[in-house]
């Protein structure tokens, strides 16, 4: 069996770029303290940066997509001007079954479903994102329930279902209102109605309500947005249709002749109170922020003309249509009209803001700069000043590629951009990884600190900052 696994691995990695280089998984879970720092860590930087991402523990069955791998958390803890590191798999039910069997049991999203799999037709990989809310730190995967994680140990507690009240899947991108403390999330189904369900969790962590939202067909809805009073859903033309599969075509496709629809719902409304606005076909993986301005609801997000991201095992960015750029939409609640405008012609993704202002007007936003498709290699960070219309780039350097940057506010800060941008960076020349801390008020400068990692940190998806107070109150 071991020889067959080794042969399968060699065959798969020879043709799949997402199992090679710094996309390749690491197998060892380690803990390391007092890491080497180039520069100086800010004395008031207390807390933990954690990033989630795919890291298959066994050679995949069939075609492997980057979205398939088992979730692995990479965490850096900052205390007293020092940094320590640990990485841990999210020990989901599927992870443990495959660990016990010593091999992969589930295929990935590019392979046919497995209705006869005795363990279930799919695996919750818990590999996409993270959030902290009401004393719980959750690892997220939009096809199933979140997993509770202990801090700072990164041990997996298990699936978290809000005392059995969770009635849908749980988005990878829940939104937390920084004023009310409420958390909003959605759960979508591509296969059977209700195709969309919307839930609200109180500031104390109680799941208050779940309401169905009518959609004409199942769609992929990776993200959404909130304002002070509204929730914004995106019914975009990446659809799933069983009749296509029956004709031997892909079930999931981008329908270029289908308009994009944006639904604006009063936060505590239901399907009867949603308003839909149409615009040209596009796809959005990630929103930066949304807010209200007079009669308008404004959305800022990374827009693609189309996408083939789930239709190939080679690269997630294949054509001009797949390139994401920052856009702004204005939905006029009085006239029912939509205005859509490009904010930049540069390719970027993974947008973030100072989350203390989420759902309110923000002057600044941050994205990951991806200037060289086809591989999603991030060369630097872009800081946008929406007031002036200007932007600045922080470049990682030649042969150095990073990930999504999380904004960490400086304790006691009064300016919106007073804080740091934190992300992992991989140096292809030295084959080493580091965590960089960039002054968000001076992004063109060199990092104020570079924390050298004790092992390679593969490219991943989304991260979260957990403050010192949140660390001490996580249960």
Buried (B, 14 or more C-beta within 10 A) or exposed (E): EEEEBEEBBEEBBEEBBBBEBBBBBBEEEEEBEEBEBEEEBBEEBBBBBBBBBBBBBBBBBBBBBBBBBBBBBBBBBBBEBEBBBBBBBBBBBBBEBBBEEEBBBBBBBBBEBBEEEEBBEBBBBBBBBBBBBBEBBBBBBBBBBBBBBEBBEBEBBEBBBBEEEBBBBBBBBBBBBEEEBBBBBBBBBBEEEBBBBBBBBBBEBEBBEBBBBBBEBBBBBBBBBBBBBBBBBBBBBBBBBEEBBEEEEBBBBBBEEBBBBBBBBEBEBEBEEBBBBEBEBBBBBBBBBBBBEEEBBBBBBBBBBBBBBBBEBEBBBBEEBBBBBBBBBBBBBEEEEBEBEEBBEBBBBBBBBBBBBBBBBBBBBBBBBBEEBBBBBBBBBBBBEBEEEEBEBBEBEEEBBBBBBBBBBBBEBEEBBBBBBBBBBBBEEEEBBBBBBBBBBEBEEBBBBBBBBBBBBBBBBBBBBBBBEBBEEBE
